[in-house]
Amino acid sequence: MTKTLPGGAVVDDHRSEADKAQTWGFVVATDSFMSGWGMAPGRSLFAVPVTDDKQAEIVADNMRARSDMKRVRIVGHDYRPRLFDGDHYSIRDMNDCSRFYTPGGFRK
């Protein structure tokens, strides 16, 4: 579900209701490839939902292995980033992130 917030920021949450119920937290990063153009003329924040701390560590390790993901952090299920005009916060569907959930998924 895409929602435009007052001030012009966009939150795009792809999770199903079942995913939302299972979400323990998120691994969030600034996507340097998408930030600054297209649908995200400001920052582009990319979030992968996780079900526990072990899965969060795997996802964080995979995000750190990608050169386009900056400022990787693990946050709680109630995380709400401070968004400004032009920012885009994308939360992925749990079924759309299998490579992030695989240990070493982005290692060469």
KOLBA-389028 format. One record per atom (N, C-alpha, C): residue number from 1; residue in three letters; atom name; x, y, z. Coordinates in steps of 0.1 Angstrom, whole numbers, plus 5000, padded with zeros to 4 digits. Layout:
BEGIN
<node NUM,'ala','CA',<X,Y,Z>>
...
//
This chain:
BEGIN
<node 1,'met','N',<5008,4988,5000>>
<node 1,'met','CA',<5000,5000,5000>>
<node 1,'met','C',<5009,5012,5000>>
<node 2,'thr','N',<5007,5021,4991>>
<node 2,'thr','CA',<5014,5034,4990>>
<node 2,'thr','C',<5006,5045,4996>>
<node 3,'lys','N',<5013,5053,5005>>
<node 3,'lys','CA',<5007,5064,5012>>
<node 3,'lys','C',<5016,5076,5011>>
<node 4,'thr','N',<5010,5087,5006>>
<node 4,'thr','CA',<5017,5100,5006>>
<node 4,'thr','C',<5014,5107,5019>>
<node 5,'leu','N',<5025,5110,5027>>
<node 5,'leu','CA',<5023,5117,5040>>
<node 5,'leu','C',<5022,5132,5038>>
<node 6,'pro','N',<5017,5139,5048>>
<node 6,'pro','CA',<5017,5154,5047>>
<node 6,'pro','C',<5031,5158,5046>>
<node 7,'gly','N',<5034,5167,5037>>
<node 7,'gly','CA',<5048,5171,5035>>
<node 7,'gly','C',<5054,5165,5022>>
<node 8,'gly','N',<5047,5155,5017>>
<node 8,'gly','CA',<5052,5149,5004>>
<node 8,'gly','C',<5060,5137,5004>>
<node 9,'ala','N',<5064,5131,5016>>
<node 9,'ala','CA',<5071,5119,5016>>
<node 9,'ala','C',<5062,5107,5013>>
<node 10,'val','N',<5067,5096,5008>>
<node 10,'val','CA',<5060,5085,5004>>
<node 10,'val','C',<5064,5073,5012>>
<node 11,'val','N',<5054,5065,5017>>
<node 11,'val','CA',<5056,5052,5023>>
<node 11,'val','C',<5050,5042,5015>>
<node 12,'asp','N',<5058,5032,5010>>
<node 12,'asp','CA',<5053,5021,5002>>
<node 12,'asp','C',<5055,5008,5009>>
<node 13,'asp','N',<5044,5003,5015>>
<node 13,'asp','CA',<5045,4991,5023>>
<node 13,'asp','C',<5039,4979,5015>>
<node 14,'his','N',<5048,4970,5011>>
<node 14,'his','CA',<5044,4958,5003>>
<node 14,'his','C',<5039,4946,5011>>
<node 15,'arg','N',<5040,4947,5024>>
<node 15,'arg','CA',<5037,4935,5033>>
<node 15,'arg','C',<5022,4932,5033>>
<node 16,'ser','N',<5019,4919,5034>>
<node 16,'ser','CA',<5006,4914,5036>>
<node 16,'ser','C',<5002,4916,5051>>
<node 17,'glu','N',<4990,4915,5054>>
<node 17,'glu','CA',<4986,4915,5068>>
<node 17,'glu','C',<4993,4904,5076>>
<node 18,'ala','N',<4995,4892,5070>>
<node 18,'ala','CA',<5002,4882,5077>>
<node 18,'ala','C',<5016,4886,5079>>
<node 19,'asp','N',<5023,4892,5069>>
<node 19,'asp','CA',<5037,4897,5071>>
<node 19,'asp','C',<5037,4907,5082>>
<node 20,'lys','N',<5028,4916,5083>>
<node 20,'lys','CA',<5028,4926,5093>>
<node 20,'lys','C',<5027,4920,5107>>
<node 21,'ala','N',<5019,4910,5108>>
<node 21,'ala','CA',<5017,4903,5121>>
<node 21,'ala','C',<5030,4896,5126>>
<node 22,'gln','N',<5038,4891,5116>>
<node 22,'gln','CA',<5050,4884,5119>>
<node 22,'gln','C',<5062,4893,5121>>
<node 23,'thr','N',<5061,4906,5117>>
<node 23,'thr','CA',<5072,4915,5117>>
<node 23,'thr','C',<5077,4917,5131>>
<node 24,'trp','N',<5089,4913,5134>>
<node 24,'trp','CA',<5096,4916,5147>>
<node 24,'trp','C',<5103,4929,5146>>
<node 25,'gly','N',<5109,4932,5135>>
<node 25,'gly','CA',<5116,4945,5132>>
<node 25,'gly','C',<5119,4946,5118>>
<node 26,'phe','N',<5128,4955,5115>>
<node 26,'phe','CA',<5133,4958,5101>>
<node 26,'phe','C',<5148,4959,5100>>
<node 27,'val','N',<5153,4956,5089>>
<node 27,'val','CA',<5167,4960,5086>>
<node 27,'val','C',<5165,4971,5076>>
<node 28,'val','N',<5170,4983,5079>>
<node 28,'val','CA',<5168,4995,5071>>
<node 28,'val','C',<5181,5000,5066>>
<node 29,'ala','N',<5181,5005,5053>>
<node 29,'ala','CA',<5193,5012,5048>>
<node 29,'ala','C',<5189,5023,5038>>
<node 30,'thr','N',<5198,5032,5036>>
<node 30,'thr','CA',<5196,5042,5026>>
<node 30,'thr','C',<5201,5036,5013>>
<node 31,'asp','N',<5192,5036,5003>>
<node 31,'asp','CA',<5195,5030,4990>>
<node 31,'asp','C',<5202,5042,4982>>
<node 32,'ser','N',<5215,5042,4980>>
<node 32,'ser','CA',<5222,5052,4974>>
<node 32,'ser','C',<5219,5052,4959>>
<node 33,'phe','N',<5216,5041,4953>>
<node 33,'phe','CA',<5213,5040,4939>>
<node 33,'phe','C',<5200,5047,4935>>
<node 34,'met','N',<5190,5046,4943>>
<node 34,'met','CA',<5177,5051,4940>>
<node 34,'met','C',<5175,5065,4946>>
<node 35,'ser','N',<5182,5069,4956>>
<node 35,'ser','CA',<5181,5082,4962>>
<node 35,'ser','C',<5184,5093,4952>>
<node 36,'gly','N',<5176,5104,4952>>
<node 36,'gly','CA',<5179,5116,4944>>
<node 36,'gly','C',<5173,5116,4930>>
<node 37,'trp','N',<5165,5106,4926>>
<node 37,'trp','CA',<5159,5107,4913>>
<node 37,'trp','C',<5147,5098,4912>>
<node 38,'gly','N',<5139,5099,4901>>
<node 38,'gly','CA',<5127,5092,4899>>
<node 38,'gly','C',<5117,5094,4910>>
<node 39,'met','N',<5111,5084,4916>>
<node 39,'met','CA',<5101,5085,4926>>
<node 39,'met','C',<5107,5089,4939>>
<node 40,'ala','N',<5120,5090,4941>>
<node 40,'ala','CA',<5126,5094,4953>>
<node 40,'ala','C',<5136,5105,4951>>
<node 41,'pro','N',<5131,5117,4948>>
<node 41,'pro','CA',<5140,5129,4946>>
<node 41,'pro','C',<5148,5132,4959>>
<node 42,'gly','N',<5143,5128,4970>>
<node 42,'gly','CA',<5151,5129,4983>>
<node 42,'gly','C',<5158,5116,4986>>
<node 43,'arg','N',<5157,5112,4998>>
<node 43,'arg','CA',<5163,5099,5002>>
<node 43,'arg','C',<5154,5087,4999>>
<node 44,'ser','N',<5160,5076,4996>>
<node 44,'ser','CA',<5152,5064,4994>>
<node 44,'ser','C',<5157,5054,5005>>
<node 45,'leu','N',<5147,5051,5014>>
<node 45,'leu','CA',<5150,5042,5025>>
<node 45,'leu','C',<5144,5028,5021>>
<node 46,'phe','N',<5152,5018,5023>>
<node 46,'phe','CA',<5148,5004,5019>>
<node 46,'phe','C',<5147,4996,5032>>
<node 47,'ala','N',<5136,4989,5034>>
<node 47,'ala','CA',<5134,4982,5046>>
<node 47,'ala','C',<5130,4967,5043>>
<node 48,'val','N',<5137,4958,5050>>
<node 48,'val','CA',<5133,4944,5048>>
<node 48,'val','C',<5128,4939,5062>>
<node 49,'pro','N',<5115,4935,5062>>
<node 49,'pro','CA',<5110,4930,5075>>
<node 49,'pro','C',<5116,4917,5080>>
<node 50,'val','N',<5118,4915,5093>>
<node 50,'val','CA',<5124,4903,5098>>
<node 50,'val','C',<5115,4898,5110>>
<node 51,'thr','N',<5116,4885,5112>>
<node 51,'thr','CA',<5108,4878,5122>>
<node 51,'thr','C',<5115,4876,5136>>
<node 52,'asp','N',<5129,4878,5136>>
<node 52,'asp','CA',<5136,4876,5149>>
<node 52,'asp','C',<5150,4882,5147>>
<node 53,'asp','N',<5158,4883,5158>>
<node 53,'asp','CA',<5171,4889,5158>>
<node 53,'asp','C',<5181,4881,5149>>
<node 54,'lys','N',<5180,4868,5149>>
<node 54,'lys','CA',<5189,4860,5141>>
<node 54,'lys','C',<5187,4863,5126>>
<node 55,'gln','N',<5175,4864,5121>>
<node 55,'gln','CA',<5172,4867,5108>>
<node 55,'gln','C',<5176,4882,5105>>
<node 56,'ala','N',<5174,4890,5114>>
<node 56,'ala','CA',<5179,4904,5113>>
<node 56,'ala','C',<5194,4905,5110>>
<node 57,'glu','N',<5202,4897,5117>>
<node 57,'glu','CA',<5216,4897,5115>>
<node 57,'glu','C',<5220,4892,5101>>
<node 58,'ile','N',<5213,4882,5096>>
<node 58,'ile','CA',<5216,4877,5083>>
<node 58,'ile','C',<5212,4888,5072>>
<node 59,'val','N',<5201,4894,5074>>
<node 59,'val','CA',<5197,4904,5064>>
<node 59,'val','C',<5206,4916,5065>>
<node 60,'ala','N',<5210,4920,5077>>
<node 60,'ala','CA',<5219,4932,5078>>
<node 60,'ala','C',<5233,4928,5072>>
<node 61,'asp','N',<5238,4916,5073>>
<node 61,'asp','CA',<5250,4912,5067>>
<node 61,'asp','C',<5249,4913,5052>>
<node 62,'asn','N',<5238,4908,5047>>
<node 62,'asn','CA',<5236,4908,5032>>
<node 62,'asn','C',<5235,4923,5027>>
<node 63,'met','N',<5228,4932,5035>>
<node 63,'met','CA',<5227,4946,5030>>
<node 63,'met','C',<5241,4952,5030>>
<node 64,'arg','N',<5249,4949,5040>>
<node 64,'arg','CA',<5262,4955,5041>>
<node 64,'arg','C',<5271,4950,5029>>
<node 65,'ala','N',<5268,4939,5023>>
<node 65,'ala','CA',<5275,4933,5012>>
<node 65,'ala','C',<5272,4940,4999>>
<node 66,'arg','N',<5262,4949,4999>>
<node 66,'arg','CA',<5258,4956,4987>>
<node 66,'arg','C',<5264,4970,4988>>
<node 67,'ser','N',<5270,4975,4977>>
<node 67,'ser','CA',<5276,4988,4977>>
<node 67,'ser','C',<5266,4999,4976>>
<node 68,'asp','N',<5253,4996,4972>>
<node 68,'asp','CA',<5243,5006,4971>>
<node 68,'asp','C',<5235,5009,4984>>
<node 69,'met','N',<5237,5000,4994>>
<node 69,'met','CA',<5230,5002,5007>>
<node 69,'met','C',<5239,5008,5017>>
<node 70,'lys','N',<5236,5020,5022>>
<node 70,'lys','CA',<5244,5027,5032>>
<node 70,'lys','C',<5236,5028,5045>>
<node 71,'arg','N',<5244,5030,5056>>
<node 71,'arg','CA',<5238,5032,5069>>
<node 71,'arg','C',<5228,5021,5073>>
<node 72,'val','N',<5233,5009,5072>>
<node 72,'val','CA',<5224,4997,5075>>
<node 72,'val','C',<5222,4996,5090>>
<node 73,'arg','N',<5210,4994,5095>>
<node 73,'arg','CA',<5206,4993,5109>>
<node 73,'arg','C',<5195,4984,5111>>
<node 74,'ile','N',<5194,4978,5123>>
<node 74,'ile','CA',<5183,4970,5127>>
<node 74,'ile','C',<5174,4978,5136>>
<node 75,'val','N',<5161,4979,5134>>
<node 75,'val','CA',<5152,4987,5141>>
<node 75,'val','C',<5140,4978,5145>>
<node 76,'gly','N',<5132,4983,5155>>
<node 76,'gly','CA',<5121,4976,5160>>
<node 76,'gly','C',<5109,4976,5150>>
<node 77,'his','N',<5099,4968,5153>>
<node 77,'his','CA',<5087,4968,5144>>
<node 77,'his','C',<5079,4981,5144>>
<node 78,'asp','N',<5081,4990,5154>>
<node 78,'asp','CA',<5074,5002,5155>>
<node 78,'asp','C',<5082,5014,5149>>
<node 79,'tyr','N',<5093,5011,5142>>
<node 79,'tyr','CA',<5101,5021,5136>>
<node 79,'tyr','C',<5094,5030,5126>>
<node 80,'arg','N',<5095,5043,5128>>
<node 80,'arg','CA',<5089,5053,5119>>
<node 80,'arg','C',<5100,5063,5116>>
<node 81,'pro','N',<5106,5062,5104>>
<node 81,'pro','CA',<5117,5072,5101>>
<node 81,'pro','C',<5112,5086,5100>>
<node 82,'arg','N',<5120,5096,5102>>
<node 82,'arg','CA',<5117,5110,5100>>
<node 82,'arg','C',<5118,5112,5085>>
<node 83,'leu','N',<5107,5114,5078>>
<node 83,'leu','CA',<5108,5116,5064>>
<node 83,'leu','C',<5105,5131,5060>>
<node 84,'phe','N',<5111,5135,5050>>
<node 84,'phe','CA',<5110,5149,5045>>
<node 84,'phe','C',<5104,5148,5031>>
<node 85,'asp','N',<5100,5160,5026>>
<node 85,'asp','CA',<5095,5161,5012>>
<node 85,'asp','C',<5105,5154,5002>>
<node 86,'gly','N',<5100,5146,4994>>
<node 86,'gly','CA',<5108,5139,4984>>
<node 86,'gly','C',<5114,5126,4989>>
<node 87,'asp','N',<5113,5122,5002>>
<node 87,'asp','CA',<5118,5110,5007>>
<node 87,'asp','C',<5108,5098,5003>>
<node 88,'his','N',<5114,5086,5002>>
<node 88,'his','CA',<5106,5075,4999>>
<node 88,'his','C',<5111,5063,5008>>
<node 89,'tyr','N',<5101,5057,5015>>
<node 89,'tyr','CA',<5104,5046,5024>>
<node 89,'tyr','C',<5097,5034,5019>>
<node 90,'ser','N',<5104,5024,5014>>
<node 90,'ser','CA',<5099,5012,5008>>
<node 90,'ser','C',<5101,5000,5018>>
<node 91,'ile','N',<5090,4994,5022>>
<node 91,'ile','CA',<5090,4982,5030>>
<node 91,'ile','C',<5087,4970,5021>>
<node 92,'arg','N',<5096,4961,5020>>
<node 92,'arg','CA',<5094,4949,5010>>
<node 92,'arg','C',<5085,4939,5016>>
<node 93,'asp','N',<5079,4931,5008>>
<node 93,'asp','CA',<5071,4919,5011>>
<node 93,'asp','C',<5081,4908,5015>>
<node 94,'met','N',<5077,4900,5025>>
<node 94,'met','CA',<5086,4890,5030>>
<node 94,'met','C',<5089,4879,5019>>
<node 95,'asn','N',<5079,4877,5010>>
<node 95,'asn','CA',<5081,4868,4999>>
<node 95,'asn','C',<5089,4873,4988>>
<node 96,'asp','N',<5093,4886,4988>>
<node 96,'asp','CA',<5100,4892,4978>>
<node 96,'asp','C',<5115,4894,4982>>
<node 97,'cys','N',<5119,4889,4993>>
<node 97,'cys','CA',<5133,4891,4998>>
<node 97,'cys','C',<5141,4879,5001>>
<node 98,'ser','N',<5138,4868,4994>>
<node 98,'ser','CA',<5144,4855,4998>>
<node 98,'ser','C',<5160,4856,4998>>
<node 99,'arg','N',<5165,4864,4989>>
<node 99,'arg','CA',<5180,4865,4988>>
<node 99,'arg','C',<5186,4872,5000>>
<node 100,'phe','N',<5178,4881,5006>>
<node 100,'phe','CA',<5183,4888,5018>>
<node 100,'phe','C',<5182,4879,5030>>
<node 101,'tyr','N',<5173,4869,5030>>
<node 101,'tyr','CA',<5172,4860,5041>>
<node 101,'tyr','C',<5181,4848,5041>>
<node 102,'thr','N',<5188,4847,5030>>
<node 102,'thr','CA',<5198,4836,5028>>
<node 102,'thr','C',<5212,4840,5033>>
<node 103,'pro','N',<5218,4833,5042>>
<node 103,'pro','CA',<5231,4836,5046>>
<node 103,'pro','C',<5241,4837,5034>>
<node 104,'gly','N',<5248,4848,5034>>
<node 104,'gly','CA',<5257,4850,5022>>
<node 104,'gly','C',<5251,4853,5009>>
<node 105,'gly','N',<5238,4857,5009>>
<node 105,'gly','CA',<5230,4859,4997>>
<node 105,'gly','C',<5236,4869,4987>>
<node 106,'phe','N',<5244,4879,4992>>
<node 106,'phe','CA',<5250,4889,4983>>
<node 106,'phe','C',<5265,4888,4983>>
<node 107,'arg','N',<5271,4878,4989>>
<node 107,'arg','CA',<5286,4876,4989>>
<node 107,'arg','C',<5290,4870,4976>>
<node 108,'lys','N',<5302,4873,4972>>
<node 108,'lys','CA',<5307,4867,4959>>
<node 108,'lys','C',<5315,4855,4963>>
//
